[in-house]
């Protein structure tokens, strides 16, 4: 079970890092219209927030579950 939990935690971290990299590339992009970059930036920030919140919820669940065992 511990290995599975580590895989899930690593998946959260990798997804967040990919999204942060894409965000950085979007912010530095100069060939795209401003409105397109703004929309993509907002979308990426929303995705990062969801992954971060999901990881927090998963960690809280694990902590609560360990305390009850």
Secondary structure, DSSP 8 states (H G I E B T S, - for coil): -HHHHHHHHHHHHHHHHHHHHHHHHHHH--SS-HHHHHHHHHHHHHHHHHHHHHHHHHHHHHHHHHHH-
